Amino acid sequence: MLRLDNVSKVYRIGAFGGKALHAVNNVSFEVQKGEVVALIGESGSGKSTIGKMILRLLEVTEGKITYNGEDISVFKGETLKNYYRQVQGVFQDPFSSYNPIFKADRIFEVLHEEFFPGLSATEWQHRVENALFSVGLNPAHVLNKYPHQLSGGQLQRFLIARALLLDIQFLVADEIISMLDASTRIDVLNLLADLKSRGLSILFITHDLSLAYYISDRAIILYKGYVVERGAAEKIFHTPLHPYTRMLMESVPRLDRKWEKGTTLLERQAEAFQGGCPYYERCPVAEKICAAYRPPLAEVDADHLVACVHYEPSATPLNPLAYTEQRTRQGNPG
């Protein structure tokens, strides 16, 4: 359904844009119909940037994003509007999506004017009420209210209802439950699971591993804009391979034992990093080769890929010097 092929995003920063910040680096993955894919990583890993590129809020610097086989970068006018009828996003802070001087249901009025001008007020009201009921809201309790009169969970459901009014096929859910209380979180997660059962595809962007495991079919682990591990959720969460993924898993509190600090991260000198593995400076098992060689994603099991030199079949028997010489002969010096 939706596919990213070698997508990168570079921001120009510094005086006169003289420096480049690579927020997303050569990312590839796809989301199938009726599938939930979790995009996981710490702050600054590029998760939200990917979501915004999918929603055409940011332009892709390199690579291509396709929806049902069509390059979304060429969508304009009616074609772009049709894309937004099928692809929508809901973001972390629901309050930022509303103008506090207008009632919250103004978001439905704007939708009516822009996408369904031919529907009468009565027909539109009926559709709005059905959409609100489908996300567990009673229209009589939430319509004609200002944003400050509604809870964060209610406002987030409003946004999901807004997306459903367009009969969407793909939802970018960017940290949509991180600002909600625990009781509301599970309600929203169950709502997403219900929408998935109806055929909706979801890119679930989060830093919370437990929530990602609860909802996702497949998972993608991002670090500094790179995909370091990707595959079936069961395999990622039960048999994590990349040192960064393992560190994330060790950071999740458990009820069956007291939390203990994991392996101390080794902070290496930044200048030692020369385009090698992006996790080199923090990796507790890094080798010399890791500073200069960036391993590609390699499939180590069915639907389980990892970008780590320790999982490349040819890497294990070679010492770092021999490995560097081999890569140079292959025309890939790092």
C-alpha positions as CSV (number, residue, x, y, z in Angstrom):
1,M,0.0,0.0,0.0
2,L,2.6,2.6,1.1
3,R,6.3,2.2,0.4
4,L,9.4,4.2,1.2
5,D,12.4,3.5,-1.0
6,N,15.8,4.9,0.2
7,V,14.2,8.0,1.6
8,S,16.4,10.7,3.2
9,K,15.7,14.1,4.6
10,V,18.4,16.7,4.9
11,Y,18.0,20.1,6.6
12,R,20.3,23.0,5.9
13,I,21.4,24.6,9.2
14,G,24.0,27.0,10.5
15,A,25.0,30.4,9.0
16,F,23.7,30.7,5.5
17,G,22.7,27.0,5.5
18,G,26.4,26.0,5.3
19,K,25.9,22.7,7.3
20,A,23.7,19.7,6.7
21,L,21.6,17.8,9.3
22,H,20.7,14.4,8.1
23,A,17.4,13.7,9.9
24,V,16.5,10.6,7.9
25,N,19.1,8.4,6.1
26,N,18.2,6.0,3.3
27,V,15.1,4.5,5.0
28,S,13.1,1.8,3.2
29,F,10.1,-0.1,4.4
30,E,6.5,-0.7,3.4
31,V,3.1,-0.9,5.1
32,Q,0.5,-3.4,3.8
33,K,-3.3,-3.0,3.8
34,G,-4.7,-3.7,7.3
35,E,-1.2,-3.8,8.9
36,V,0.1,-1.9,11.9
37,V,3.8,-1.0,11.6
38,A,5.5,0.5,14.7
39,L,8.2,3.1,14.1
40,I,10.3,3.1,17.2
41,G,13.2,5.3,18.4
42,E,14.2,7.9,20.9
43,S,13.7,11.6,20.5
44,G,15.6,12.9,17.4
45,S,15.7,9.6,15.6
46,G,13.7,10.9,12.7
47,K,10.3,9.2,13.4
48,S,8.1,12.3,13.1
49,T,10.1,13.5,10.1
50,I,9.2,10.3,8.3
51,G,5.5,10.7,9.2
52,K,5.5,14.3,8.0
53,M,7.0,13.3,4.7
54,I,4.3,10.7,4.2
55,L,1.7,13.4,4.8
56,R,3.5,15.7,2.4
57,L,4.1,18.2,5.2
58,L,7.8,18.0,4.4
59,E,9.5,17.3,1.1
60,V,11.7,14.3,0.6
61,T,15.4,15.2,-0.1
62,E,16.2,11.9,-1.7
63,G,14.4,8.7,-2.5
64,K,10.7,8.1,-3.1
65,I,7.5,7.5,-1.3
66,T,4.7,5.7,-3.2
67,Y,1.1,5.1,-2.4
68,N,-0.6,2.2,-4.3
69,G,2.4,2.4,-6.7
70,E,2.2,6.1,-7.3
71,D,4.9,8.7,-6.4
72,I,3.2,11.0,-3.9
73,S,5.6,13.9,-4.7
74,V,3.9,14.5,-8.0
75,F,0.4,14.8,-6.5
76,K,-1.2,18.2,-7.0
77,G,-4.6,19.8,-7.0
78,E,-7.4,17.3,-7.0
79,T,-5.0,14.4,-7.0
80,L,-3.4,15.6,-3.8
81,K,-6.9,16.2,-2.3
82,N,-7.8,12.6,-3.1
83,Y,-4.6,11.5,-1.4
84,Y,-5.6,13.3,1.8
85,R,-9.0,11.6,1.6
86,Q,-7.2,8.3,2.0
87,V,-4.1,9.3,4.1
88,Q,-4.4,11.3,7.3
89,G,-2.3,11.9,10.4
90,V,-3.0,12.3,14.1
91,F,-0.3,13.9,16.2
92,Q,1.0,13.9,19.8
93,D,-0.5,17.0,21.2
94,P,-4.2,17.1,20.5
95,F,-4.6,20.7,21.8
96,S,-2.2,22.0,19.1
97,S,-4.7,20.9,16.4
98,Y,-7.5,23.2,17.6
99,N,-7.9,26.9,17.6
100,P,-9.0,27.7,21.2
101,I,-11.3,30.6,20.1
102,F,-13.5,28.1,18.1
103,K,-15.5,25.2,19.2
104,A,-13.8,21.9,18.8
105,D,-16.2,20.6,16.2
106,R,-15.1,23.4,13.8
107,I,-12.6,20.8,12.5
108,F,-15.7,19.0,11.1
109,E,-17.0,22.1,9.5
110,V,-13.8,22.7,7.7
111,L,-13.8,19.2,6.4
112,H,-17.4,19.6,5.2
113,E,-16.5,22.8,3.3
114,E,-13.3,21.4,1.7
115,F,-14.2,17.8,0.9
116,F,-18.0,17.4,0.9
117,P,-19.5,20.7,-0.2
118,G,-22.4,18.9,-1.8
119,L,-23.7,17.3,1.4
120,S,-26.6,19.1,3.1
121,A,-26.1,20.2,6.7
122,T,-28.5,17.5,7.9
123,E,-26.6,14.7,6.0
124,W,-23.3,16.0,7.3
125,Q,-24.5,16.1,10.9
126,H,-25.6,12.5,10.6
127,R,-22.2,11.4,9.3
128,V,-20.4,13.4,12.1
129,E,-22.5,11.7,14.8
130,N,-21.9,8.2,13.3
131,A,-18.1,8.9,13.2
132,L,-18.1,10.1,16.9
133,F,-20.1,7.0,18.0
134,S,-17.5,4.8,16.2
135,V,-14.7,6.2,18.3
136,G,-16.7,5.9,21.6
137,L,-17.9,9.5,21.9
138,N,-21.4,10.6,22.6
139,P,-22.2,13.5,20.3
140,A,-24.5,15.1,22.8
141,H,-21.7,15.3,25.3
142,V,-18.9,16.6,23.1
143,L,-20.3,18.7,20.3
144,N,-20.5,22.5,20.6
145,K,-17.7,22.4,23.2
146,Y,-14.5,24.4,23.3
147,P,-11.2,22.6,23.3
148,H,-10.6,23.5,27.0
149,Q,-13.9,21.9,27.9
150,L,-12.8,18.5,26.6
151,S,-10.1,16.1,27.8
152,G,-7.0,15.2,25.8
153,G,-8.5,11.7,25.1
154,Q,-11.7,13.2,23.8
155,L,-9.8,15.7,21.6
156,Q,-7.7,12.8,20.2
157,R,-10.8,10.8,19.5
158,F,-12.2,13.9,17.7
159,L,-9.2,13.9,15.4
160,I,-9.5,10.1,14.7
161,A,-13.3,10.7,14.0
162,R,-12.3,13.5,11.6
163,A,-10.0,11.1,9.7
164,L,-12.7,8.4,9.6
165,L,-15.1,10.9,8.0
166,L,-12.8,10.8,5.0
167,D,-13.0,7.0,4.8
168,I,-9.2,6.9,5.1
169,Q,-7.1,3.9,4.2
170,F,-3.9,4.9,5.9
171,L,-3.3,6.6,9.3
172,V,-0.1,8.1,10.6
173,A,-0.4,7.9,14.3
174,D,2.5,10.0,15.7
175,E,2.8,9.5,19.5
176,I,-1.0,9.9,19.7
177,I,-1.3,8.5,23.2
178,S,1.9,9.8,24.9
179,M,0.0,12.7,26.5
180,L,-3.0,10.7,27.6
181,D,-3.6,9.1,31.0
182,A,-3.2,5.3,31.4
183,S,-7.0,4.5,31.3
184,T,-7.5,6.5,28.1
185,R,-4.4,5.1,26.4
186,I,-5.8,1.5,26.4
187,D,-9.1,2.8,25.0
188,V,-7.3,4.6,22.1
189,L,-5.1,1.5,21.4
190,N,-8.2,-0.7,21.3
191,L,-9.8,1.7,19.0
192,L,-6.8,1.5,16.6
193,A,-6.9,-2.3,16.8
194,D,-10.6,-2.2,15.9
195,L,-9.9,0.1,12.9
196,K,-7.1,-2.3,11.9
197,S,-9.6,-5.1,11.9
198,R,-11.7,-3.1,9.4
199,G,-8.7,-2.9,7.0
200,L,-7.1,0.4,8.0
201,S,-3.3,0.5,7.7
202,I,-1.5,2.3,10.5
203,L,2.1,3.7,10.9
204,F,2.3,3.8,14.7
205,I,5.1,6.2,15.7
206,T,6.2,5.8,19.3
207,H,9.1,5.7,21.7
208,D,7.1,3.4,24.0
209,L,8.1,-0.3,23.4
210,S,5.3,-1.8,25.4
211,L,2.6,0.1,23.4
212,A,4.3,-0.8,20.1
213,Y,4.3,-4.5,21.1
214,Y,0.7,-4.4,22.1
215,I,-0.5,-3.0,18.7
216,S,2.0,-3.7,15.9
217,D,2.4,-6.5,13.4
218,R,5.9,-5.4,12.4
219,A,8.4,-3.0,14.0
220,I,11.2,-0.7,12.7
221,I,13.9,0.5,15.0
222,L,15.4,3.9,14.1
223,Y,18.6,5.4,15.4
224,K,19.9,8.8,14.2
225,G,17.7,8.5,11.1
226,Y,18.9,5.0,10.2
227,V,17.0,1.8,10.3
228,V,19.1,-0.5,12.6
229,E,16.6,-3.4,12.9
230,R,13.3,-4.3,11.1
231,G,11.0,-7.2,11.1
232,A,8.1,-9.1,12.6
233,A,7.1,-7.6,16.0
234,E,7.4,-10.9,17.8
235,K,11.0,-11.4,16.6
236,I,12.0,-7.8,17.3
237,F,10.7,-7.8,20.8
238,H,11.5,-11.4,21.8
239,T,14.9,-11.8,20.0
240,P,16.4,-8.3,19.6
241,L,19.7,-8.4,17.8
242,H,21.1,-4.9,17.3
243,P,22.8,-3.6,20.5
244,Y,20.6,-0.5,20.3
245,T,17.4,-2.5,20.3
246,R,18.7,-4.6,23.2
247,M,19.5,-1.4,25.1
248,L,15.9,-0.2,24.5
249,M,14.5,-3.5,25.7
250,E,16.6,-3.5,28.8
251,S,15.3,0.0,29.6
252,V,11.7,-1.2,29.9
253,P,10.7,-1.6,33.6
254,R,9.4,-5.1,34.6
255,L,7.0,-6.1,37.3
256,D,8.7,-9.4,38.0
257,R,12.0,-8.0,39.1
258,K,13.6,-4.8,40.3
259,W,15.0,-2.6,37.5
260,E,18.7,-2.6,37.3
261,K,20.9,-0.4,35.1
262,G,22.0,-2.2,32.0
263,T,25.4,-2.3,30.4
264,T,27.2,1.0,30.6
265,L,27.3,2.8,27.3
266,L,30.8,3.6,26.1
267,E,31.0,7.2,24.9
268,R,33.7,7.3,22.3
269,Q,35.2,10.4,20.8
270,A,32.9,11.9,18.2
271,E,35.8,12.5,15.8
272,A,36.3,8.7,15.7
273,F,33.0,8.3,13.8
274,Q,33.8,8.5,10.1
275,G,30.6,7.5,8.4
276,G,30.5,4.1,10.1
277,C,27.8,2.6,12.2
278,P,25.6,5.4,13.6
279,Y,25.5,3.6,17.0
280,Y,29.3,3.3,17.2
281,E,29.8,6.0,19.8
282,R,27.5,4.3,22.3
283,C,27.8,0.7,21.4
284,P,29.2,-1.5,24.2
285,V,30.3,-4.2,21.7
286,A,31.7,-2.0,18.9
287,E,34.8,-3.1,17.1
288,K,37.4,-1.0,15.3
289,I,35.7,-1.6,11.9
290,C,32.5,-0.2,13.2
291,A,33.9,3.4,13.1
292,A,34.4,3.3,9.4
293,Y,32.1,0.7,8.0
294,R,28.3,1.1,8.0
295,P,26.7,-2.3,7.6
296,P,23.6,-2.6,5.5
297,L,20.4,-4.2,6.6
298,A,20.9,-8.0,6.4
299,E,18.3,-10.7,6.7
300,V,19.2,-13.0,9.6
301,D,15.9,-14.8,9.7
302,A,12.6,-14.7,7.8
303,D,11.2,-11.1,8.2
304,H,14.0,-10.1,10.6
305,L,16.7,-7.7,9.4
306,V,19.5,-6.0,11.3
307,A,22.2,-3.6,10.4
308,C,25.1,-4.7,12.6
309,V,28.6,-6.0,11.6
310,H,28.2,-8.9,14.1
311,Y,25.4,-10.4,12.0
312,E,27.0,-10.3,8.6
313,P,27.9,-13.8,7.6
314,S,31.3,-12.9,6.3
315,A,32.2,-10.6,9.2
316,T,32.6,-13.0,12.1
317,P,35.7,-15.0,10.9
318,L,37.5,-11.8,9.8
319,N,39.6,-9.5,12.0
320,P,38.8,-5.8,11.5
321,L,41.9,-5.1,9.3
322,A,41.1,-8.0,7.0
323,Y,37.5,-7.0,6.9
324,T,38.4,-3.4,5.9
325,E,40.7,-4.7,3.1
326,Q,37.9,-7.0,1.8
327,R,35.4,-4.1,1.7
328,T,37.9,-1.9,-0.1
329,R,38.5,-4.6,-2.7
330,Q,34.7,-4.8,-3.2
331,G,34.6,-1.1,-3.9
332,N,32.9,-0.3,-0.5
333,P,35.5,1.3,1.8
334,G,32.8,2.7,4.1
